[in-house]
C-alpha cells in the first residue's frame, strides 16, 4: 500500500480491481465512415474512392462495404429523426 492510499484510507484497491470483470467494449456501429482516395487528384470523385475508414474505431472497408455502411447509417439517422419529431408532437 502506497503513502497516498494510507493517507486517503484506501484499502485493497489493487485487489478489488483484479477481481473486477474486464470492461466490455460495445460493437462500433460504423456511423462515421469517411472515404479515402489513392491520390489527391481523385478527391471528390465517388467512383475513384479506394477505401472507407470508420472515424470512431479506425476499421477500414472496401469501397462497396463503405457505401453500404454509409447508406445504412443514413437510414438509421432518418428513422431516429422521425421518432424524435413524433415524440415532440405528443
C-alpha positions in Angstrom: 0.0 0.0 0.0 1.4 3.4 -1.0 1.6 6.5 1.0 -1.4 8.2 -0.6 -3.5 5.0 -0.2 -2.8 5.0 3.5 -3.4 8.8 3.7 -6.7 8.6 1.9 -7.8 5.4 3.7 -7.9 3.2 0.6 -7.7 -0.4 1.4 -7.4 -3.2 -1.1 -7.7 -1.1 -4.2 -5.4 -3.4 -6.2 -7.2 -6.5 -5.0 -10.6 -5.2 -5.9 -9.5 -4.2 -9.4 -8.1 -7.7 -10.1 -11.5 -9.3 -9.2 -13.5 -6.9 -11.3 -14.6 -8.3 -14.7 -12.9 -6.9 -17.8 -14.7 -4.0 -19.4 -16.9 -4.9 -22.3 -16.4 -2.8 -25.4 -19.6 -2.4 -27.4 -19.6 -3.1 -31.1 -19.0 0.0 -33.3 -22.0 1.0 -35.5 -19.6 2.5 -38.1 -21.8 5.5 -38.4 -18.9 7.9 -39.2 -17.3 6.3 -42.3 -15.2 8.6 -44.4 -13.8 8.0 -47.9 -10.1 7.7 -48.8 -8.5 8.2 -52.2 -5.2 7.0 -53.6 -4.2 10.4 -54.9 -5.1 14.0 -54.3 -6.3 14.4 -57.9 -9.0 11.8 -57.3 -10.5 13.5 -54.2 -14.2 14.2 -54.5 -14.8 11.6 -57.2 -17.0 8.9 -55.7 -16.2 6.4 -58.4 -12.5 6.6 -57.5 -12.7 6.0 -53.7 -10.2 3.4 -52.8 -11.4 2.6 -49.2 -13.5 3.9 -46.3 -12.3 4.4 -42.7 -14.5 4.4 -39.6 -13.6 7.5 -37.7 -14.8 6.0 -34.4 -12.8 2.7 -34.4 -10.4 3.0 -37.3 -11.6 0.0 -39.2 -11.0 0.0 -42.9 -13.6 -1.1 -45.5 -13.6 -1.6 -49.2 -15.5 0.8 -51.5 -18.6 -1.4 -51.7 -18.7 -2.1 -47.9 -18.2 1.6 -47.1 -21.0 2.6 -49.4 -23.3 0.1 -47.8 -22.3 1.2 -44.3 -22.9 4.9 -45.2 -26.3 4.2 -46.6 -27.4 2.1 -43.6 -26.1 4.8 -41.2 -28.1 7.5 -43.1 -31.2 5.3 -42.8 -30.7 4.9 -39.1 -30.4 8.6 -38.6 -33.6 9.3 -40.6 -35.5 6.8 -38.5 -34.2 8.4 -35.3 -35.1 11.9 -36.5 -38.6 10.8 -37.4 -39.0 9.2 -34.0 -37.7 12.4 -32.3 -40.2 14.6 -34.2 -43.1 12.3 -33.3 -42.1 12.5 -29.7 -42.1 16.3 -29.9 -45.7 16.3 -31.3 -47.1 14.4 -28.4 
